[in-house]
Amino acid sequence: MTFGDIFRILRKHLMLLILFPVAVASLVYMKTRKREKEYASTCLIYTGVASGYNVTTEEHPRLDHNAVSNAFDNLLNTLKSRETIQEVSLRLIASHITLDKPDLRYISPEKYSEIKSIVPDSVLHQVKAATPEATYEKMQAYISKNKFNVFSALVASQNGIYGVDKIRGRVNANRKENSDMLDVSYTANDAAICQQTLLLLAQIFIRKYSDIKESEVKNVVNYYSNQTDKARIRLTDAELKLKEFQVKNKIINFDEQAKVLSESRQTYADEIEKEKMTLASAQASLVSLEERLKGRKNIMESNDRVLAKRQELSDINYKIANAQNFGETKEKIKELTEKADAIKKELKDLVNNLYSINNSHEGIPSDNILQQWLSNVLIVEESGARLKIMQERYNSFNSDYNDFTPLGSLLLTLKRDVQVAEKEYMDKLEALNMNQQRYQNVKMSSNIKLLDQPFYPVKPIASKDFVLIPLAMIASFLLLLSFYLAKELLDSSVKNSSRAERLTGFEVAGILPKVTQRNRITEYFEDSLIEQAVNRIVLETEKSAPTKKTKVILVAGTQISEGKTWMIYKMAKRISDLGYVSEIFTPGSETGYRPESIDKREVVDISKVKVRHYEIIERMVPANKISEILKTIDKADFVFLEIPSLQEYQLPLHLVKEADLCLLVLRADRPWKDSDNYLSGLLTKVLKSKPLLVLNKVTTDRLIQIYGRVPKWFSAKLVSKENQDKSVTKKNKVSYDPE
């Protein structure tokens, strides 16, 4: 699209391009002139999201930008959530209905009267209390009891002060640059309400966000705290069972005790074997000595004192062995040993006194034999006593060993239960400590603070209505202009002569304007353009058939309603005015065929032109009949032969071949299609030369773009002739020539 096209569009739609923006600007003015004044207040909230300190903060921590961005998104969503805004609205209502009269610190008289008119006195009597907090609690109770109530309706309405959607729409919250600060602003049509709403919003937001963050971890901490207590109880029970088992079975260190028991048992077994050997040796020696002493033995054994002392010595030896085995004190063992020695001495004296024989039968001195016999007797008595005690002790060790052996598996099971319970307890305790630490982190990170309190806006926001009006004019002008430009760009019609030649490949011989009953300016262009087209037709026919008296001009069109008939009338009339004789051949009526109507166009005076009609039979043009008629015409200089649309009727080849010139009529307000290319190509193959294009229905604005404006003298002439035209009938009505 060129600048010329844009200029043409501006000139064509100039009036609408002026009136539409003015109308839009007027509408904006009417809508904004009575608008209430707006007040704005802001507050600054410290979040500590990016650089806040917590329990696990490192000396040089790495900043996770995605986490920070996500945290700020959570903050903003919590701030603008419906529950937050709804609580703000209800608390704002509670603070206003608690007042007995308007207070400029909280609400203006106008807005106070408005809320008093909304809330009925009966409802107000039920919910009003001494403080806003108490009123809010009563309101909550009233809302829970009454499904349909005035407060819920007011919150859900489009009220500019209490409506949730309206409050959310007026809240603007953003992160202040790259800091931890959240900048929150609010606008309202009442200064006090603006400040109070923003203050309530900040307080409720801080409380809700802290509760949300803490509740996330608090539930986990409570869970692990309960699990840790249960694990501690299980561990205590397992330890108590182990303790009772060890006390009951006198186990201090099972492995050491088992080792000592096993070693002691084996030691006693070895000692018993040694003692048995000693006893056997002493008994064998005693038997041998007694054989040597023969009958003296019976004398000695029959002596009661010797036997008594021997029994006494046996008893004391038993006590000594028992004392040694059971770990009696050294004094006790020494005392028993001294008694044994005394008994031995007494026994020796008795034996020496009883036997006065000094030698044995073998010639061995009797005192030596007796001494050996006495020694072996003592050994047998002592060894027997020790063996008895050791056997009893060994049997005791065997019993303890048999009882102690199965306790190991039970003790291992109890220890394993303790270990499992301890590990479970330690795991739960570690998880509890970790979540408690996280809970402290969350508490510190959710410690949001209100740094800058919302201020009371004294002055209203500067009105931008004076900017909206010119902006509305400019925007509406550009919108309308864009519409026309888009319409022009999307218009695929032929439009003008240069585009027609580019699309069709045919040369344009003439241009005819689009004529309407009220568009008198086109008369100026029409006369000039018809004159040019007629001159071109005359020149082309003289060039193609210079010696021929009657020139046949074929008029065709690829589609119906191209304006062929009206064009022929105009051309024939003009040729007749120039002194030539012209005739017209047009198709007549046939069922299914509608000849092109000229009822909506001006009636052309064709009294000098002879008009003939031919009838189409079975969608066929009677070519032979028309050819015979054309041969008899010798008085006419030009014959305009119109054939029907090439799209719907058969092409009369014979007539086309006889034509001296072919005019292809094309409407400028329709697109050139592939079917037009095909049909015009068939026509070109039959003709002697390429057809010339006559572009019909070209709009006035495009004619002005090509040929310039209408001269002032012609415009004045049109005005002066306006009244005269009213008396001109359709029969003799003609175009006004510039001559």
C-alpha positions in Angstrom: 0.0 0.0 0.0 1.4 3.4 -1.1 1.0 6.8 0.6 -1.4 7.6 -2.2 -3.7 4.8 -1.1 -3.6 6.0 2.5 -4.3 9.6 1.3 -7.2 8.4 -0.8 -8.7 6.5 2.2 -8.3 9.6 4.4 -10.0 11.7 1.8 -12.8 9.2 1.2 -13.7 8.7 4.9 -12.6 12.1 6.2 -15.9 13.0 7.7 -16.3 9.7 9.6 -12.6 9.8 10.7 -13.4 13.2 12.3 -16.9 12.5 13.7 -16.1 9.1 15.3 -13.2 10.3 17.5 -15.2 13.3 18.5 -18.1 11.1 19.5 -15.8 8.7 21.5 -14.1 11.6 23.2 -17.5 13.1 24.2 -18.6 9.7 25.6 -15.4 9.5 27.6 -16.0 13.0 29.0 -19.6 12.1 29.9 -18.4 9.0 31.7 -15.5 10.6 33.6 -16.8 14.0 34.6 -18.8 12.8 37.6 -16.3 10.2 38.8 -15.4 10.3 42.5 -11.9 11.3 43.6 -9.5 8.5 44.3 -7.1 8.3 47.3 -4.0 6.1 47.5 -1.9 4.8 50.4 1.2 2.6 50.6 3.0 0.5 53.1 6.3 -1.4 53.2 6.6 -4.9 54.5 9.9 -6.6 55.4 9.8 -10.3 54.4 13.4 -11.5 55.0 13.0 -14.0 52.1 16.3 -13.3 50.3 18.7 -12.2 53.1 17.0 -13.2 56.3 19.1 -14.9 59.0 18.1 -18.3 60.5 19.6 -21.1 62.5 21.4 -22.7 59.6 22.6 -19.6 57.8 26.1 -19.9 56.5 28.7 -17.2 56.6 28.5 -16.7 52.8 25.3 -18.4 51.7 24.5 -18.9 48.1 21.3 -17.2 46.9 18.8 -19.4 45.1 17.0 -17.0 42.8 14.3 -19.6 41.9 13.5 -20.2 45.5 13.4 -16.4 46.2 11.1 -15.9 43.3 8.9 -18.7 44.4 8.8 -17.4 47.9 7.7 -13.9 46.7 5.0 -15.5 44.5 3.7 -17.3 47.6 3.7 -14.0 49.5 1.8 -12.2 46.7 -0.7 -15.0 46.3 -1.3 -15.1 50.0 -1.8 -11.3 50.1 -4.4 -11.4 47.3 -6.1 -14.7 48.3 -9.9 -14.6 48.6 -9.8 -15.6 52.3 -7.4 -12.8 53.1 -9.4 -10.2 51.2 -12.7 -11.5 52.6 -11.4 -11.2 56.2 -10.3 -7.7 55.4 -13.7 -6.8 54.1 -15.6 -8.3 57.2 -13.2 -6.6 59.6 -13.7 -3.3 57.8 -17.5 -3.7 58.0 -17.1 -4.6 61.7 -15.0 -1.5 62.4 -17.5 0.8 60.6 -20.8 -0.6 62.2 -19.2 -0.5 65.6 -19.1 3.3 65.4 -22.0 5.3 66.8 -21.3 8.2 64.5 -19.0 9.0 61.6 -15.3 9.3 62.5 -13.0 10.9 59.9 -10.2 8.7 61.1 -12.1 5.6 60.0 -14.9 6.6 57.6 -16.4 9.7 56.0 -20.1 10.7 56.8 -21.2 9.8 53.3 -19.8 6.3 53.4 -21.0 5.9 57.0 -24.6 6.7 55.9 -24.2 4.2 53.0 -23.2 1.3 55.3 -25.9 2.2 57.8 -28.5 2.0 55.0 -27.1 -1.4 53.8 -27.1 -3.2 57.2 -30.7 -3.4 58.7 -31.1 -2.2 62.3 -32.3 -5.7 63.3 -29.1 -7.3 62.1 -27.0 -4.4 63.5 -28.6 -5.0 67.0 -27.5 -8.6 66.9 -23.8 -8.1 65.9 -22.8 -4.7 67.2 -20.4 -4.8 70.2 -18.1 -2.5 72.1 -15.0 -3.2 70.0 -14.4 -4.0 66.4 -12.9 -7.4 67.4 -16.0 -8.4 69.4 -18.2 -7.2 66.6 -16.3 -9.3 64.1 -16.7 -12.4 66.3 -20.4 -11.8 66.5 -20.6 -11.3 62.7 -18.8 -14.6 62.2 -21.3 -16.3 64.5 -24.2 -14.6 62.7 -22.9 -15.7 59.3 -22.4 -19.3 60.4 -26.1 -19.4 61.6 -27.6 -17.6 58.6 -26.7 -19.0 55.2 -28.2 -16.0 53.4 -27.1 -12.8 55.2 -26.4 -9.2 54.4 -22.7 -9.5 55.2 -21.9 -12.3 52.8 -23.9 -10.6 50.1 -22.1 -7.4 50.7 -18.7 -9.1 50.6 -19.6 -10.9 47.3 -21.1 -7.8 45.7 -19.4 -5.2 43.5 -19.5 -2.7 46.2 -16.4 -0.4 45.8 -15.5 -0.5 49.5 -16.4 -3.9 50.8 -16.6 -6.1 47.7 -13.9 -8.8 47.6 -13.3 -8.4 43.8 -13.2 -4.6 44.1 -10.7 -4.7 47.0 -8.5 -7.2 45.2 -8.5 -5.2 42.0 -7.4 -2.0 43.9 -4.5 -3.8 45.7 -1.2 -3.5 44.0 1.8 -5.4 45.5 5.3 -5.7 44.1 8.8 -6.6 45.2 10.8 -3.5 45.8 13.6 -3.9 43.3 15.9 -6.8 44.4 15.3 -6.3 48.2 13.4 -8.2 50.8 10.7 -5.5 50.9 7.2 -5.9 49.6 5.6 -2.6 48.4 1.8 -2.7 48.8 -0.5 0.1 47.7 -4.2 0.5 47.7 -6.7 3.1 46.2 -10.2 4.0 47.3 -12.6 6.8 47.0 -12.4 7.6 50.7 -9.1 8.6 52.4 -9.9 7.0 55.8 -11.2 3.8 54.3 -8.1 3.6 52.1 -5.7 3.8 55.1 -7.8 1.4 57.2 -8.2 -1.2 54.5 -4.5 -1.3 53.7 -3.6 -1.5 57.4 -6.0 -4.4 57.9 -4.7 -6.1 54.8 -1.1 -5.9 56.1 -2.0 -7.2 59.5 -4.1 -10.1 58.3 -1.5 -11.0 55.6 1.3 -11.1 58.1 -0.7 -13.3 60.5 -1.9 -15.7 57.8 1.4 -16.1 56.2 3.2 -16.8 59.5 0.5 -19.3 60.4 0.8 -21.1 57.1 4.6 -21.3 57.2 4.6 -22.5 60.9 1.8 -25.0 60.4 3.8 -26.6 57.6 6.5 -27.7 60.0 4.7 -27.7 63.3 2.6 -30.8 62.4 5.8 -32.6 61.4 7.5 -31.6 64.7 4.5 -32.9 66.7 4.5 -36.1 64.8 8.2 -36.8 65.4 7.8 -35.7 69.1 5.1 -38.3 69.6 7.1 -40.9 67.8 10.2 -40.1 69.8 8.2 -40.5 73.1 6.9 -43.9 71.9 10.4 -45.0 70.9 11.7 -43.9 74.3 9.1 -45.9 76.1 9.9 -49.0 74.0 13.6 -48.5 74.7 13.0 -48.2 78.5 10.8 -51.3 78.4 13.5 -53.3 76.6 16.3 -52.0 79.0 14.1 -52.9 82.0 13.6 -56.5 80.7 17.3 -56.9 80.1 18.1 -55.6 83.6 15.5 -57.9 85.3 16.9 -60.8 83.3 20.5 -60.1 84.4 19.5 -59.5 88.1 17.4 -62.6 88.2 20.2 -64.8 86.6 23.0 -62.9 88.4 24.7 -61.9 85.1 27.1 -59.0 85.2 29.1 -59.9 82.1 27.9 -62.9 80.4 30.9 -63.6 78.2 33.4 -63.2 81.2 31.2 -65.2 83.5 30.8 -68.0 80.9 34.5 -68.0 80.4 35.3 -68.1 84.1 32.7 -70.8 84.7 34.1 -72.9 81.8 37.7 -72.5 83.0 36.9 -73.2 86.6 34.9 -76.3 85.6 37.8 -77.5 83.6 40.3 -76.7 86.4 38.3 -78.7 88.9 38.1 -81.6 86.5 41.9 -81.6 86.2 42.3 -81.3 90.0 40.0 -84.2 90.6 42.0 -86.4 88.2 45.2 -85.4 90.0 43.6 -86.0 93.4 42.3 -89.4 92.3 45.8 -90.3 91.2 47.2 -89.2 94.6 44.5 -91.1 96.5 45.1 -94.2 94.4 48.8 -94.1 95.0 48.4 -93.5 98.8 45.8 -96.4 99.0 48.2 -98.8 97.2 51.1 -97.9 99.5 48.8 -98.3 102.5 47.8 -101.7 101.4 51.5 -102.7 101.0 52.4 -101.4 104.4 49.6 -103.1 106.1 50.7 -106.4 104.6 54.1 -105.8 106.2 52.6 -105.0 109.6 50.2 -107.9 109.4 48.5 -108.5 112.7 49.7 -105.3 114.3 47.4 -103.5 112.1 44.3 -105.0 113.7 45.6 -104.0 117.1 46.1 -100.4 116.1 42.8 -100.2 114.3 41.0 -101.6 117.2 42.3 -99.0 119.5 39.5 -96.5 120.0 41.7 -93.6 120.6 43.5 -94.1 117.4 40.3 -94.4 115.5 38.8 -91.4 117.1 41.8 -89.3 116.4 41.8 -90.6 112.8 38.2 -89.6 112.4 38.8 -86.3 114.0 41.8 -85.8 111.6 39.5 -86.7 108.7 36.9 -84.2 109.8 39.4 -81.4 110.2 40.9 -82.1 106.8 37.5 -81.9 105.3 37.0 -78.5 106.8 40.4 -77.3 105.6 39.6 -78.4 102.1 36.2 -76.9 102.2 37.7 -73.6 103.6 40.3 -73.5 100.9 37.8 -74.2 98.1 35.2 -71.6 99.3 37.7 -68.9 100.0 37.7 -68.7 103.8 40.0 -66.2 105.5 43.6 -67.0 106.0 43.1 -66.9 109.8 40.4 -69.5 109.6 42.5 -71.8 107.4 45.5 -71.3 109.7 43.4 -72.2 112.7 42.1 -75.4 111.1 45.6 -76.3 109.9 47.1 -75.9 113.5 44.3 -78.2 114.8 45.1 -80.8 112.1 48.8 -80.6 113.0 48.0 -81.2 116.7 45.8 -84.1 115.9 48.6 -85.6 113.7 51.1 -85.3 116.6 48.7 -86.9 119.0 48.0 -89.7 116.6 51.7 -90.2 116.1 52.4 -90.4 119.8 49.6 -93.0 120.2 51.0 -95.2 117.5 54.5 -95.0 118.9 53.2 -96.0 122.4 51.1 -98.9 121.1 53.8 -100.5 119.0 57.0 -101.3 120.6 58.2 -103.4 117.9 61.0 -101.7 116.1 61.4 -103.8 113.0 59.2 -105.5 110.5 59.3 -109.1 109.2 61.6 -108.0 106.4 64.0 -106.5 108.9 62.9 -102.9 108.2 62.8 -100.8 111.3 59.2 -100.7 112.7 59.1 -97.0 113.4 59.9 -96.3 109.7 57.1 -98.6 108.5 54.7 -97.1 110.9 55.8 -93.6 109.9 55.2 -94.5 106.2 51.9 -96.1 107.1 50.8 -93.1 109.1 51.9 -90.8 106.3 49.8 -92.7 103.7 46.9 -92.9 106.1 47.1 -89.1 106.4 47.4 -88.8 102.7 44.4 -91.0 102.0 42.3 -89.1 104.6 43.2 -85.7 103.3 42.9 -86.7 99.6 39.6 -88.3 100.2 38.3 -85.3 102.0 39.6 -83.0 99.2 38.3 -85.3 96.5 34.8 -85.3 98.0 34.8 -81.5 98.3 36.2 -81.1 94.8 33.6 -83.5 93.3 30.8 -81.6 95.0 32.2 -78.4 93.6 32.6 -79.9 90.2 29.0 -81.1 90.3 28.0 -77.6 91.3 29.9 -76.1 88.3 28.3 -78.6 86.0 24.9 -77.6 87.3 25.7 -73.9 86.9 27.2 -74.5 83.5 24.1 -76.4 82.3 21.8 -73.6 83.7 24.0 -70.8 82.3 24.4 -72.1 78.7 20.8 -71.4 77.4 20.8 -67.9 79.0 23.1 -66.7 76.2 20.5 -66.8 73.5 17.9 -65.2 75.7 20.3 -62.5 76.7 21.3 -61.9 73.0 17.6 -61.5 72.1 17.0 -59.0 74.9 20.2 -57.1 73.9 19.0 -57.0 70.2 15.6 -55.7 71.3 17.4 -53.0 73.2 19.6 -52.1 70.2 16.6 -52.0 67.8 14.7 -49.8 70.3 17.7 -47.6 70.8 18.3 -47.2 67.0 14.6 -46.4 66.5 14.8 -43.9 69.3 17.9 -42.3 68.0 16.5 -42.0 64.5 13.3 -40.4 65.7 15.3 -38.1 68.0 17.5 -37.1 65.1 14.5 -36.4 62.9 12.9 -34.5 65.7 16.0 -32.3 66.2 16.2 -31.7 62.5 12.6 -30.6 62.2 12.8 -28.5 65.4 15.7 -26.7 63.8 13.7 -26.3 60.6 10.7 -25.1 62.7 13.0 -22.4 64.3 14.2 -21.5 60.8 10.6 -21.1 59.5 9.6 -19.1 62.6 12.6 -16.8 61.9 12.0 -16.6 58.2 8.3 -16.0 58.6 8.8 -13.2 61.0 7.4 -10.6 58.6 7.3 -7.0 59.9 5.4 -3.9 58.8 8.1 -1.3 58.4 6.1 1.6 57.0 2.6 2.0 58.3 -0.1 3.0 55.8 -0.4 6.7 55.8 -3.5 8.8 55.7 -3.8 10.2 52.1 -4.6 13.9 52.5 -4.7 14.7 48.8 -6.5 12.7 46.1 -4.7 11.2 43.2 -4.3 13.6 40.3 -7.0 13.0 37.8 -6.0 11.7 34.3 -9.3 12.5 32.7 -7.8 15.4 30.7 -5.4 12.8 29.2 -8.1 10.2 28.6 -10.1 12.4 26.3 -7.3 13.1 23.7 -6.1 9.6 24.1 -9.6 8.4 23.3 -9.7 10.6 20.2 -6.4 9.4 19.0 -7.1 5.8 19.8 -10.5 5.8 18.1 -9.1 7.6 15.0 -6.2 5.1 14.7 -8.7 2.2 15.3 -11.0 3.4 12.5 -8.1 4.2 10.2 -6.6 0.8 10.9 -10.0 -0.8 10.0 -10.1 1.0 6.7 -6.5 0.2 6.0 -7.0 -3.5 6.8 -10.1 -3.5 4.7 -8.1 -2.0 1.8 -5.3 -4.5 2.3 -7.7 -7.5 2.5 -9.6 -6.2 -0.6 -8.6 -8.5 -3.4 -10.7 -6.8 -6.1 -9.2 -5.3 -9.3 -9.7 -1.7 -8.0 -7.8 0.3 -10.7 -6.4 0.1 -14.3 -2.8 -0.6 -13.3 -3.8 -3.5 -11.1 -6.2 -4.8 -13.8 -3.4 -4.9 -16.4 -1.1 -6.7 -14.0 -3.7 -9.3 -13.1 -5.2 -10.0 -16.5 -2.3 -9.3 -18.9 -4.6 -7.2 -21.1 -4.2 -3.6 -22.0 -6.9 -1.3 -20.6 -8.7 0.6 -23.4 -11.2 2.4 -21.2 -12.4 3.1 -17.7 -16.0 3.7 -16.6 -16.9 5.1 -13.2 -19.2 3.7 -10.7 -22.4 5.7 -11.1 -25.0 6.2 -8.4 -28.1 8.5 -8.4 -26.6 10.8 -5.9 -23.0 10.9 -7.0 -23.1 13.7 -9.5 -19.3 14.3 -9.5 -18.7 11.2 -11.6 -20.4 12.9 -14.5 -17.3 14.9 -15.0 -15.1 11.8 -15.2 -17.6 9.8 -17.2 -17.7 12.2 -20.1 -14.0 12.4 -20.3 -13.4 8.7 -19.8 -16.0 7.7 -22.4 -14.4 10.1 -24.9 -11.0 8.5 -24.3 -12.4 5.0 -24.7 -14.3 5.8 -27.9 -11.1 7.4 -29.4 -9.2 4.2 -28.5 -11.9 2.0 -30.1 -11.9 4.0 -33.3 -8.2 3.9 -33.6 -7.9 0.2 -32.9 -10.7 -0.7 -35.4 -9.0 1.5 -38.1 -5.8 -0.2 -37.4 -7.2 -3.8 -37.5 -9.6 -3.3 -40.5 -8.7 -0.1 -42.4 -10.6 -1.0 -45.6 -13.6 -2.5 -44.0 -16.8 -0.3 -44.0 -18.6 -1.8 -41.0 -16.4 -2.6 -38.0 -17.7 -5.4 -35.7 -16.8 -4.8 -32.0 -17.3 -7.9 -29.9 -18.2 -7.1 -26.3 -17.7 -10.0 -23.8 -17.4 -10.7 -20.1 -16.2 -13.7 -18.2 -18.8 -13.3 -15.4 -22.4 -12.1 -15.4 -23.4 -8.5 -14.4 -20.1 -7.0 -15.7 -22.1 -4.0 -17.1 -21.7 -4.9 -20.8 -25.1 -3.5 -21.9 -24.7 -0.2 -20.2 -21.2 0.2 -21.5 -22.4 -0.6 -25.1 -25.1 2.0 -24.8 -22.7 4.7 -23.6 -20.2 3.9 -26.3 -22.7 3.7 -29.1 -24.3 7.0 -28.1 -21.0 8.7 -28.0 -19.9 7.3 -31.4 -23.3 8.5 -32.8 -22.7 11.9 -31.4 -19.4 12.0 -33.2 -21.2 11.5 -36.6 -20.7 7.8 -37.0 -23.6 5.3 -37.6 -23.7 2.6 -34.9 -25.9 -0.4 -34.2 -26.2 -2.7 -31.2 -26.8 -6.5 -31.1 -27.7 -7.7 -27.7 -29.2 -11.0 -26.5 -32.9 -11.2 -25.9 -34.8 -13.2 -23.3 -34.6 -17.0 -22.8 -35.8 -19.2 -19.9 -32.9 -19.2 -17.4 -31.1 -16.2 -18.9 -31.4 -12.7 -17.3 -29.9 -10.0 -19.5 -27.9 -7.3 -17.6 -30.3 -4.7 -16.3 -29.7 -1.0 -16.4 -32.7 0.0 -14.3 -30.5 1.4 -11.5 -28.4 3.4 -13.8 -29.3 6.6 -15.6 -31.2 6.1 -18.8 -29.1 6.8 -21.9 -30.5 8.6 -24.9 -29.9 6.1 -27.7 -32.4 7.5 -30.2 -29.7 7.8 -32.8 -28.6 4.1 -32.3 -30.4 1.2 -33.8 -30.8 -1.7 -31.3 -31.4 -5.3 -32.3 -32.0 -8.4 -30.1 -31.3 -12.0 -30.8 -32.7 -14.9 -28.9 -30.5 -17.6 -27.3 -31.7 -21.1 -28.0 -30.6 -23.9 -25.7 -27.8 -21.8 -24.2 -26.4 -21.3 -27.7 -25.8 -18.0 -29.5 -27.2 -18.2 -33.1 -23.9 -17.4 -34.7 -24.8 -18.2 -38.3 -28.0 -16.2 -38.2 -26.1 -13.2 -36.7 -23.4 -13.6 -39.4 -26.0 -13.4 -42.1 -27.4 -10.2 -40.6 -24.0 -8.6 -40.2 -23.3 -9.2 -44.0 -26.4 -7.2 -44.9 -25.5 -4.3 -42.8 -23.7 -1.7 -45.0 -24.9 1.6 -43.6 -23.5 1.2 -40.1 -19.9 2.2 -39.3 -19.7 0.3 -36.0 -21.7 -2.7 -34.8 -21.5 -3.5 -31.1 -22.1 -7.3 -30.7 -22.7 -8.4 -27.1 -22.3 -12.1 -26.2 -23.4 -13.6 -22.9 -21.2 -14.4 -20.0 -18.4 -16.9 -21.0 -18.8 -18.7 -17.6 -22.4 -19.8 -18.3 -22.8 -19.9 -22.1 -21.0 -21.4 -25.0 -18.5 -19.3 -26.8 -19.7 -18.5 -30.4 -16.4 -19.2 -32.3 -17.6 -18.1 -35.7 -18.7 -14.7 -34.4 -15.6 -14.2 -32.4 -13.4 -14.9 -35.5 -15.3 -12.3 -37.5 -14.9 -9.6 -34.9 -12.5 -6.7 -35.7 -12.1 -5.8 -32.1 -13.0 -7.5 -28.8 -13.7 -5.5 -25.6 -13.6 -7.5 -22.4 -15.7 -5.8 -19.7 -14.5 -6.3 -16.1 -15.9 -4.8 -12.9 -13.3 -3.1 -10.7 -15.1 -4.1 -7.5 -14.6 -7.9 -7.9 -11.5 -10.1 -7.8 -9.8 -11.6 -10.9 -10.1 -15.4 -10.4 -8.4 -18.4 -12.0 -11.6 -19.1 -13.9 -11.4 -15.7 -15.5 -7.8 -16.5 -16.6 -9.0 -19.7 -18.2 -12.1 -18.2 -20.0 -10.2 -15.1 -21.2 -7.4 -17.5 -22.5 -10.0 -19.4 -24.6 -11.3 -16.1 -26.0 -7.8 -14.9 -26.8 -7.0 -18.1 -28.8 -9.9 -17.5 -31.1 -9.5 -13.8 -31.7 -7.3 -12.2 -34.3 -5.6 -10.1 -31.6 -5.7 -9.7 -27.9 -8.9 -8.2 -26.4 -8.8 -4.8 -24.9 -10.0 -4.4 -21.3 -12.8 -2.0 -20.3 -12.7 -1.5 -16.5 -16.2 -0.8 -15.2 -17.5 0.6 -11.8 -14.3 2.3 -10.8 -14.9 4.3 -7.6 -14.7 8.1 -7.6 -11.9 8.2 -5.0 -9.7 6.1 -7.3 -10.6 8.2 -10.3 -9.6 11.3 -8.3 -6.4 9.6 -7.3 -5.6 9.0 -11.0 -7.0 12.1 -12.8 -7.0 14.7 -10.0 -9.8 16.7 -8.4 -13.0 18.0 -10.2 -12.5 21.5 -11.4 -14.3 24.2 -9.5 -16.1 25.5 -12.6 -17.7 22.0 -13.1 -18.8 21.8 -9.5 -20.4 25.2 -9.8 -22.1 24.1 -13.0 -23.5 21.0 -11.3 -25.0 23.2 -8.5 -26.5 25.5 -11.0 -28.0 22.7 -13.0 -29.4 20.9 -10.0 -32.8 22.5 -10.1 -32.9 22.1 -13.9 -32.3 18.4 -13.7 -35.5 18.0 -11.7 -37.5 18.9 -14.9 -35.6 16.5 -17.2 -37.3 13.2 -17.9 -35.6 9.9 -18.0 -36.3 9.6 -21.7 -34.2 12.6 -22.9 -31.8 12.7 -19.9 -28.1 12.8 -21.1 -24.7 13.4 -19.6 -23.3 16.9 -19.5 -20.2 17.3 -21.6 -17.5 19.8 -20.7 -17.8 21.3 -24.1 
